[in-house]
Amino acid sequence: MFYVTGFLTMLASIFARDIVIYFKPFVIVALSLLYLTNTEKKNYFVLVSLLLLLVCEILFLRDYLQNFAIIHVLLSVHYALNIGLLWKSLQLIKIRLKKIFTLQLLISMALIVYVLFSVAKLILPKVNDHFFALTMLVFFFSLFIGVCYYIYLNSKTVVSYSLMVAASCFLIVNILAALNRLYISIEVFPIINNLLQVFGQFFLVKFFIEQHKLVPNEEDFF
């Protein structure tokens, strides 16, 4: 079901961008069913997170600029909720300062934060009245990406690859969406966004399904 709805979303984004809004609920329903039918210990906050994303997608497609503040606040809640859902993995892997302040993680996060703030600076003139909402999203999204990368770098299993793919997809989606609507409009951006949004959310749900299989990596690295 996921692959069918994902394919339909892609077609809608290419040939009829105005009706893609009607395909998003099917994607969310498919992902919700995927989670519910494949998880033994269900956490219904995963479904709440998907619902928040659906609301944001609908508001974004209707009028991004007019709904800018509420979209960014809801997305901030969405990413904060996902950070909470990842707490189980953080407890398993254990948060250690010597593993936070590593070369890989510091360089990766420095580059990501730099790119996010650069994009925020580009679009700020058009949304200057919503500075707080924009800053809030950049903070929670950066934190979410940091948590994802930390789990990925400190896990031995292939399970964390799903989290890495999801985080990378969301990073590209958030950057391209903002640039396309508020800075420079390019036809291919919405196509890339819709595809990566579907795949990113799929891999995040996949990670939540397999989260219990994580094995911490006790080895130190530089």
KOLNUGU-98921 format. One record per residue: residue in three letters; x, y, z of N, C-alpha, C in turn. Coordinates in Angstrom, 2 decimals, padded with zeros to 5 digits. Each point is the difference from the previous one (the first is absolute). Layout:
<doses>
> resn  n.x  n.y  n.z  ca.x  ca.y  ca.z  c.x  c.y  c.z
> Ala  X  Y  Z  X  Y  Z  X  Y  Z
...
</doses>
This chain:
<doses>
> resn  n.x  n.y  n.z  ca.x  ca.y  ca.z  c.x  c.y  c.z
> Met  000.83  -001.21  000.00  -000.83  001.21  000.00  000.86  001.26  000.00
> Phe  001.08  -000.01  000.78  000.89  001.15  000.06  000.56  000.34  -001.37
> Tyr  000.45  -001.03  -000.73  000.63  000.24  -001.29  -001.00  000.56  -001.01
> Val  -001.24  -000.46  000.06  -001.04  000.51  -000.90  -000.27  001.46  000.28
> Thr  -000.22  000.35  001.27  -000.30  001.39  000.34  001.20  000.91  -000.24
> Gly  001.19  -000.52  000.25  001.20  000.79  -000.27  000.13  000.30  -001.48
> Phe  -000.29  -001.00  -000.84  000.06  000.19  -001.45  -001.05  001.00  -000.47
> Leu  -001.20  -000.09  000.56  -001.06  000.94  -000.36  000.37  001.42  000.41
> Thr  000.62  000.14  001.17  000.44  001.32  000.45  001.02  000.57  -000.97
> Met  000.92  -000.83  -000.45  001.01  000.44  -000.95  -000.65  000.48  -001.29
> Leu  -000.94  -000.79  -000.52  -000.69  000.38  -001.23  -000.76  001.31  000.18
> Ala  -000.66  000.13  001.15  -000.76  001.23  000.26  000.93  001.20  000.04
> Ser  001.16  -000.16  000.62  000.93  001.11  000.11  000.57  000.41  -001.36
> Ile  000.09  -000.98  -000.92  000.57  000.30  -001.32  -001.05  000.59  -000.94
> Phe  -001.17  -000.64  -000.07  -000.98  000.35  -001.01  -001.13  000.90  000.50
> Ala  -000.26  000.00  001.30  -001.11  000.80  000.52  000.32  000.42  001.42
> Arg  000.90  000.95  000.11  000.50  000.38  001.32  -001.12  000.50  000.92
> Asp  -001.06  000.56  -000.57  -001.09  000.54  000.81  -000.80  -001.09  000.71
> Ile  000.01  -001.23  -000.52  -000.80  -001.04  000.64  000.84  -000.93  000.89
> Val  001.29  000.31  000.14  000.84  -000.84  000.87  -000.51  000.00  001.44
> Ile  -000.69  001.09  000.37  -000.56  000.11  001.34  -000.96  -001.15  000.32
> Tyr  -000.67  -000.52  -001.04  -000.96  -001.07  000.22  000.67  -001.37  000.15
> Phe  001.27  -000.10  -000.40  000.71  -001.27  000.10  000.75  -000.13  001.32
> Lys  000.32  001.12  000.64  000.76  -000.04  001.25  -000.70  -000.82  001.08
> Pro  -001.32  000.15  000.21  -000.65  -000.81  001.03  000.15  -001.50  -000.22
> Phe  -000.01  -000.44  -001.26  000.16  -001.43  -000.29  001.40  -000.49  000.40
> Val  000.99  000.85  -000.23  001.37  -000.34  000.40  000.08  -000.14  001.51
> Ile  -000.58  000.95  000.74  000.03  -000.03  001.46  -000.75  -001.22  000.54
> Val  -001.16  -000.29  -000.60  -000.77  -001.18  000.41  000.81  -001.27  -000.26
> Ala  000.66  -000.07  -001.16  000.80  -001.18  -000.33  001.14  -000.18  000.99
> Leu  000.67  001.08  000.34  001.10  -000.07  000.96  -000.50  -000.37  001.40
> Ser  -001.16  000.52  000.36  -000.60  -000.34  001.30  -000.32  -001.48  000.08
> Leu  -000.59  -000.54  -001.07  -000.32  -001.42  -000.04  001.27  -000.85  000.00
> Leu  001.02  000.48  -000.70  001.28  -000.70  -000.01  000.56  -000.12  001.41
> Tyr  -000.09  001.09  000.75  000.51  -000.01  001.38  -000.86  -000.89  000.90
> Leu  -001.31  000.14  -000.09  -000.90  -000.74  000.89  000.05  -001.51  -000.24
> Thr  000.19  -000.41  -001.24  -000.02  -001.42  -000.33  001.35  -000.68  000.17
> Asn  001.07  000.78  000.22  001.33  -000.59  000.09  000.70  000.26  001.33
> Thr  -000.70  000.61  000.94  000.60  000.33  001.29  -000.69  -000.76  001.12
> Glu  000.79  -000.67  000.84  -000.57  -000.72  001.13  -000.39  000.95  001.12
> Lys  000.94  000.86  000.41  -000.27  000.99  001.04  -000.24  001.35  -000.66
> Lys  -001.24  000.33  -000.17  -000.36  001.20  -000.75  000.11  001.25  000.87
> Asn  000.51  001.05  -000.59  000.03  001.32  000.64  -000.85  000.92  -000.87
> Tyr  -001.16  000.37  000.50  -000.96  000.75  -000.82  000.43  001.45  -000.25
> Phe  001.08  000.42  000.64  000.53  001.33  -000.31  000.62  000.02  -001.40
> Val  000.36  -001.18  -000.52  000.47  -000.07  -001.39  -001.12  000.43  -000.94
> Leu  -001.22  -000.42  000.29  -001.15  000.37  -000.81  -000.32  001.49  000.15
> Val  000.17  000.52  001.22  -000.21  001.43  000.23  001.01  000.80  -000.82
> Ser  001.24  -000.48  -000.04  001.04  000.65  -000.77  -000.35  000.03  -001.49
> Leu  -000.52  -001.12  -000.50  -000.41  -000.06  -001.41  -001.17  000.94  -000.28
> Leu  -000.92  000.09  000.95  -001.15  000.89  -000.16  000.45  001.47  -000.04
> Leu  000.93  000.36  000.85  000.55  001.37  -000.01  000.63  000.31  -001.35
> Leu  000.73  -000.98  -000.52  000.64  000.20  -001.30  -001.04  000.19  -001.09
> Leu  -001.07  -000.76  000.07  -001.07  000.12  -001.01  -000.62  001.40  000.04
> Val  -000.27  000.51  001.20  -000.57  001.34  000.14  000.95  001.04  -000.60
> Cys  001.29  -000.15  000.29  001.00  000.94  -000.52  000.05  -000.05  -001.53
> Glu  -000.06  -001.20  -000.55  000.04  -000.16  -001.45  -001.20  000.68  -000.67
> Ile  -001.17  -000.18  000.59  -001.21  000.61  -000.55  000.08  001.53  000.05
> Leu  000.42  000.53  001.15  000.15  001.46  000.14  001.05  000.54  -000.95
> Phe  001.08  -000.77  -000.17  001.07  000.41  -000.90  -000.49  000.09  -001.44
> Leu  -000.76  -000.99  -000.41  -000.47  -000.04  -001.38  -001.10  001.03  -000.27
> Arg  -000.75  000.35  001.03  -001.06  001.00  -000.18  000.58  001.40  -000.14
> Asp  000.79  000.42  000.98  000.61  001.33  -000.05  001.14  000.05  001.01
> Tyr  001.20  -000.26  -000.49  001.17  -000.11  000.89  000.28  001.30  000.75
> Leu  -000.01  001.10  -000.74  000.35  001.28  000.62  -001.03  000.44  001.03
> Gln  -001.26  -000.14  -000.32  -001.06  000.42  000.92  -000.01  -000.88  001.26
> Asn  000.31  -001.27  -000.16  -000.01  -000.93  001.14  001.40  -000.25  000.56
> Phe  000.94  000.87  -000.32  001.41  -000.21  000.34  000.20  -000.28  001.49
> Ala  -000.57  000.84  000.85  000.23  -000.12  001.45  -000.53  -001.32  000.55
> Ile  -001.26  -000.32  -000.33  -000.60  -001.21  000.55  000.68  -001.26  -000.56
> Ile  000.43  000.04  -001.28  000.71  -001.14  -000.58  001.29  -000.26  000.75
> His  000.76  001.06  000.27  001.30  -000.16  000.64  -000.13  -000.38  001.48
> Val  -001.04  000.48  000.64  -000.23  -000.40  001.40  -000.38  -001.48  000.05
> Leu  -000.91  -000.43  -000.89  -000.42  -001.40  -000.03  001.15  -000.92  -000.40
> Leu  000.83  000.44  -000.93  001.16  -000.80  -000.37  000.99  -000.11  001.15
> Ser  000.13  001.08  000.77  000.87  -000.03  001.18  -000.50  -001.03  001.00
> Val  -001.32  -000.02  000.20  -000.61  -001.00  000.90  000.22  -001.40  -000.56
> His  -000.14  -000.13  -001.32  000.21  -001.28  -000.68  001.40  -000.55  000.27
> Tyr  001.01  000.85  -000.18  001.38  -000.45  000.20  000.31  -000.20  001.48
> Ala  -000.58  000.82  000.87  000.18  -000.19  001.44  -000.60  -001.34  000.43
> Leu  -001.14  -000.33  -000.56  -000.66  -001.27  000.30  000.85  -001.17  -000.49
> Asn  000.58  000.14  -001.18  000.87  -001.06  -000.52  001.26  -000.18  000.84
> Ile  000.51  001.10  000.54  001.14  -000.09  000.91  -000.38  -000.81  001.23
> Gly  -001.22  000.25  000.50  -000.50  -000.77  001.13  -000.15  -001.48  -000.34
> Leu  -000.45  -000.29  -001.22  -000.16  -001.38  -000.43  001.35  -000.71  -000.15
> Leu  001.06  000.77  -000.24  001.34  -000.56  -000.13  000.70  -000.17  001.35
> Trp  -000.66  000.45  001.07  000.61  -000.07  001.32  000.34  -001.44  000.39
> Lys  -000.85  -000.93  -000.41  000.23  -001.43  000.29  001.34  -000.45  -000.58
> Ser  000.30  000.46  -001.21  001.27  -000.36  -000.64  001.16  000.69  000.69
> Leu  -000.18  001.24  000.41  001.05  000.72  000.71  000.32  -000.66  001.34
> Gln  -001.03  -000.50  000.68  000.22  -000.70  001.26  000.79  -001.29  -000.22
> Leu  -000.29  -000.68  -001.10  000.70  -001.24  -000.30  001.46  000.27  -000.35
> Ile  000.21  001.02  -000.82  001.35  000.32  -000.44  000.79  000.73  001.08
> Lys  -000.71  000.78  000.82  000.56  000.80  001.08  000.67  001.27  -000.53
> Ile  -000.37  001.11  000.62  000.55  001.30  -000.39  001.28  000.25  000.79
> Arg  001.09  000.12  -000.71  001.31  000.23  000.63  000.67  001.19  -000.67
> Leu  000.56  000.87  000.81  000.62  001.21  -000.54  001.13  -000.32  -000.97
> Lys  000.78  -001.04  000.32  001.13  -000.34  -000.87  -000.47  -000.49  -001.37
> Lys  -001.27  -000.46  -000.09  -000.53  -000.43  -001.28  -000.77  001.12  -000.70
> Ile  -000.37  001.02  000.77  -000.65  001.17  -000.62  001.06  000.88  -000.66
> Phe  001.09  000.23  000.74  001.06  000.87  -000.52  001.03  -000.81  -000.77
> Thr  -000.46  -000.61  -001.08  000.87  -000.74  -000.90  000.12  000.77  -001.31
> Leu  001.08  -000.26  -000.71  000.28  000.75  -001.22  -001.12  -000.15  -001.03
> Gln  -000.47  -001.25  -000.21  -001.06  -000.24  -000.99  -001.26  000.77  000.31
> Leu  -000.45  -000.10  001.25  -001.26  000.63  000.38  000.13  001.52  000.02
> Leu  001.09  000.51  000.50  000.19  001.45  000.08  000.06  000.63  -001.39
> Ile  000.75  -000.61  -000.90  000.11  000.54  -001.36  -001.34  -000.08  -000.72
> Ser  -000.67  -001.15  000.12  -001.30  -000.18  -000.66  -001.01  001.03  000.49
> Met  -000.10  000.17  001.32  -000.98  000.93  000.55  000.36  001.45  -000.29
> Ala  001.29  000.30  000.00  000.42  001.37  -000.32  -000.41  000.37  -001.42
> Leu  000.19  -000.91  -000.93  -000.37  000.25  -001.40  -001.52  000.10  -000.16
> Ile  -000.72  -000.89  000.68  -001.46  000.00  -000.10  -000.59  001.29  000.58
> Val  000.47  000.38  001.19  -000.50  001.22  000.64  000.35  001.22  -000.85
> Tyr  001.18  000.01  -000.58  000.41  001.11  -000.87  -000.94  000.12  -001.20
> Val  -000.30  -001.14  -000.64  -000.89  000.01  -001.17  -001.40  000.46  000.40
> Leu  -000.51  -000.51  001.12  -001.35  000.36  000.45  -000.11  001.50  000.29
> Phe  000.99  000.54  000.69  -000.03  001.43  000.32  000.21  000.86  -001.25
> Ser  000.77  -000.51  -000.96  000.19  000.72  -001.26  -001.31  000.08  -000.77
> Val  -000.73  -001.11  -000.05  -001.29  -000.02  -000.68  -000.99  000.91  000.74
> Ala  000.01  -000.08  001.34  -000.89  000.85  000.80  000.29  001.48  -000.26
> Lys  001.25  000.34  -000.15  000.39  001.39  -000.28  -000.50  000.45  -001.36
> Leu  000.00  -000.92  -000.97  -000.46  000.33  -001.35  -001.50  000.30  -000.03
> Ile  -000.77  -000.79  000.74  -001.47  000.16  -000.06  -000.54  000.96  001.05
> Leu  000.84  000.40  000.96  -000.47  000.85  001.10  -000.63  001.31  -000.46
> Pro  000.54  000.70  -001.02  -000.63  001.26  -000.43  -001.48  -000.13  -000.36
> Lys  -000.42  -001.18  -000.47  -001.40  -000.18  -000.39  -000.88  -000.47  001.15
> Val  000.62  -000.43  001.10  -000.78  -000.50  001.15  000.51  000.62  001.30
> Asn  000.39  001.24  -000.09  000.61  000.66  001.15  -000.92  000.05  001.21
> Asp  -001.30  000.01  -000.23  -000.97  000.04  001.10  -000.08  -001.33  000.75
> His  000.56  -001.05  -000.59  -000.08  -001.33  000.60  001.38  -000.52  000.39
> Phe  000.84  000.91  000.46  001.37  -000.35  000.36  000.03  -001.09  001.07
> Phe  -000.86  000.12  001.01  -000.01  -000.97  001.10  -000.35  -001.40  -000.49
> Ala  -001.03  -000.11  -000.85  -000.43  -001.30  -000.52  001.10  -000.64  -000.84
> Leu  000.70  000.82  -000.80  001.09  -000.51  -000.83  001.15  -000.49  000.86
> Thr  000.37  000.80  001.00  001.10  -000.37  000.90  -000.34  -001.26  000.79
> Met  -001.25  -000.10  000.41  -000.46  -001.17  000.74  000.15  -001.27  -000.82
> Leu  -000.38  000.07  -001.28  000.11  -001.17  -000.87  001.47  -000.36  -000.23
> Val  000.84  000.99  -000.26  001.43  -000.27  -000.23  000.61  -000.69  001.22
> Phe  -000.39  000.44  001.20  000.54  -000.59  001.23  -000.42  -001.46  000.14
> Phe  -001.30  -000.27  -000.08  -000.49  -001.37  000.21  000.41  -000.93  -001.13
> Phe  000.04  000.52  -001.22  000.42  -000.84  -001.12  001.48  -000.34  000.12
> Ser  000.83  000.97  000.37  001.43  -000.26  000.19  000.21  -001.03  001.11
> Leu  -000.77  000.12  001.07  000.09  -000.95  001.10  -000.41  -001.39  -000.45
> Phe  -001.07  -000.08  -000.79  -000.46  -001.28  -000.53  001.08  -000.65  -000.87
> Ile  000.59  000.78  -000.90  001.06  -000.52  -000.86  001.19  -000.47  000.84
> Gly  000.36  000.78  001.02  001.10  -000.37  000.88  -000.25  -001.32  000.71
> Val  -001.22  -000.19  000.49  -000.37  -001.26  000.68  000.07  -001.17  -000.99
> Cys  -000.51  000.21  -001.21  000.04  -001.06  -001.02  001.43  -000.41  -000.32
> Tyr  000.87  000.99  -000.20  001.39  -000.30  -000.34  000.73  -000.65  001.17
> Tyr  -000.32  000.43  001.22  000.63  -000.58  001.18  -000.35  -001.49  000.12
> Ile  -001.27  -000.31  -000.19  -000.45  -001.40  000.05  000.66  -000.80  -001.11
> Tyr  000.05  000.58  -001.19  000.60  -000.69  -001.15  001.48  -000.31  000.25
> Leu  000.74  000.99  000.50  001.44  -000.17  000.20  000.34  -000.95  001.14
> Asn  -000.95  -000.20  000.91  000.28  -000.82  001.18  -000.78  -001.30  000.03
> Ser  -000.41  -000.46  -001.17  -000.75  -001.26  -000.09  000.71  -000.94  -000.96
> Lys  000.03  -001.28  000.35  000.64  -001.01  -000.84  -000.92  -000.56  -001.08
> Thr  -001.28  000.10  000.21  -000.95  -000.70  -000.86  -000.40  000.81  -001.22
> Val  -000.55  -000.72  -000.99  -000.45  000.66  -001.22  -001.30  000.78  000.24
> Val  -000.61  -000.20  001.15  -001.26  000.69  000.30  000.16  001.51  -000.08
> Ser  001.14  000.50  000.49  000.20  001.45  000.06  000.19  000.63  -001.37
> Tyr  000.24  -000.82  -001.04  000.11  000.56  -001.35  -001.31  000.63  -000.43
> Ser  -001.11  -000.57  000.45  -001.31  000.57  -000.33  -000.12  001.41  000.58
> Leu  000.50  000.18  001.21  -000.05  001.30  000.65  000.88  001.01  -000.73
> Met  001.15  -000.45  -000.45  000.92  000.87  -000.74  -000.63  000.46  -001.31
> Val  -000.64  -000.93  -000.71  -000.65  000.34  -001.27  -001.14  000.98  000.23
> Ala  -000.81  -000.26  001.05  -001.13  000.88  000.31  000.47  001.41  000.32
> Ala  001.01  000.12  000.85  000.52  001.32  000.39  000.54  000.75  -001.22
> Ser  000.70  -000.70  -000.87  000.56  000.63  -001.21  -001.11  000.47  -000.93
> Cys  -001.05  -000.81  -000.15  -001.14  000.39  -000.84  -000.67  001.25  000.55
> Phe  -000.26  000.03  001.31  -000.67  001.15  000.61  000.85  001.26  -000.12
> Leu  001.31  -000.15  000.09  000.89  001.16  -000.13  -000.15  000.63  -001.38
> Ile  000.03  -000.82  -001.03  -000.14  000.51  -001.37  -001.39  000.59  -000.22
> Val  -001.03  -000.70  000.49  -001.39  000.45  -000.18  -000.22  001.37  000.61
> Asn  000.41  000.19  001.24  -000.23  001.28  000.68  000.72  001.15  -000.68
> Ile  001.20  -000.27  -000.48  000.78  001.05  -000.67  -000.63  000.36  -001.34
> Leu  -000.29  -001.02  -000.82  -000.55  000.27  -001.33  -001.40  000.61  000.06
> Ala  -000.81  -000.44  000.97  -001.36  000.54  000.12  000.03  001.50  000.29
> Ala  000.84  000.40  000.94  000.10  001.42  000.35  000.56  000.82  -001.15
> Leu  001.05  -000.49  -000.64  000.62  000.73  -001.11  -000.97  000.12  -001.17
> Asn  -000.73  -001.07  -000.30  -000.89  000.01  -001.16  -001.16  000.97  000.18
> Arg  -000.53  000.11  001.21  -001.15  000.86  000.23  000.38  001.46  000.28
> Leu  001.17  000.22  000.57  000.32  001.36  000.48  001.24  000.62  -000.62
> Tyr  000.76  -000.76  -000.79  001.24  000.58  -000.53  000.11  -000.18  -001.51
> Ile  000.03  -001.24  -000.46  000.10  -000.25  -001.43  -000.86  -001.20  -000.36
> Ser  -000.87  000.16  -000.97  -000.94  -001.07  -000.38  000.55  -000.78  -001.19
> Ile  000.21  -001.30  000.22  000.49  -000.89  -001.05  -000.95  -001.19  -000.11
> Glu  -000.39  -000.35  -001.21  -001.03  -001.01  -000.24  000.31  -001.35  000.65
> Val  001.27  -000.36  000.02  000.36  -001.33  000.49  -000.06  -000.11  001.53
> Phe  000.05  001.14  000.71  000.02  -000.03  001.47  -001.21  -000.71  000.60
> Pro  -001.24  000.32  -000.43  -001.16  -000.69  000.58  000.01  -001.51  -000.24
> Ile  000.52  -000.41  -001.16  000.08  -001.43  -000.29  000.94  -000.68  000.97
> Ile  001.18  000.60  000.17  000.99  -000.56  000.94  -000.56  -000.01  001.41
> Asn  -000.66  001.10  000.38  -000.56  000.11  001.35  -001.00  -001.10  000.30
> Asn  -000.94  -000.21  -000.92  -001.04  -001.00  000.24  000.58  -001.40  000.10
> Leu  000.95  -000.31  -000.87  000.62  -001.31  000.03  000.78  -000.22  001.30
> Leu  000.84  000.97  000.35  000.83  -000.14  001.20  -000.83  000.03  001.28
> Gln  -001.10  000.76  000.01  -000.88  000.03  001.16  -000.60  -001.37  000.25
> Val  -000.46  -000.65  -001.07  -000.59  -001.34  000.12  001.04  -001.01  000.46
> Phe  001.15  000.00  -000.66  001.03  -000.98  000.36  000.59  000.26  001.39
> Gly  000.18  001.28  000.33  000.53  000.34  001.32  -000.92  -000.45  001.11
> Gln  -001.30  000.26  -000.16  -000.95  -000.40  001.03  -000.12  -001.52  000.07
> Phe  000.10  -000.66  -001.15  -000.03  -001.46  -000.01  001.16  -000.58  000.81
> Phe  001.21  000.51  -000.23  001.17  -000.53  000.70  -000.02  000.35  001.49
> Leu  -000.60  001.12  000.35  -000.13  000.33  001.42  -000.96  -000.96  000.69
> Val  -001.13  -000.27  -000.65  -000.96  -000.97  000.55  000.65  -001.39  000.06
> Lys  000.75  -000.34  -001.01  000.71  -001.29  -000.03  000.95  -000.10  001.20
> Phe  000.67  001.10  000.32  000.90  -000.02  001.14  -000.76  -000.21  001.30
> Phe  -001.14  000.68  000.14  -000.80  -000.17  001.22  -000.49  -001.44  000.15
> Ile  -000.26  -000.65  -001.11  -000.42  -001.41  000.04  001.14  -000.89  000.49
> Glu  001.23  000.32  -000.45  001.16  -000.86  000.29  000.87  000.55  001.12
> Gln  -000.47  001.00  000.69  000.82  000.69  000.99  000.55  -000.94  001.08
> His  -000.75  -001.02  000.35  000.41  -000.92  001.06  001.19  -000.87  -000.39
> Lys  000.36  000.00  -001.28  001.12  -000.82  -000.47  001.35  000.72  000.09
> Leu  000.00  001.24  000.43  001.24  000.76  000.08  001.00  -000.66  000.95
> Val  001.26  000.01  -000.41  001.09  -000.49  000.85  001.02  001.11  000.13
> Pro  000.30  000.47  001.21  000.94  001.09  000.16  001.43  -000.38  -000.40
> Asn  000.70  000.97  -000.52  001.42  -000.19  -000.37  000.85  000.56  001.13
> Glu  000.69  -000.87  000.70  000.77  000.42  001.16  001.39  000.52  -000.37
> Glu  000.37  -000.13  -001.27  001.33  000.44  -000.39  000.03  001.52  -000.16
> Asp  001.11  000.60  000.42  000.19  001.44  -000.17  000.52  000.26  -001.40
> Phe  -000.34  001.17  -000.54  000.51  000.35  -001.32  000.36  001.48  000.01
> Phe  000.80  000.42  -000.95  000.46  001.38  -000.07  -000.84  000.80  -000.99
</doses>
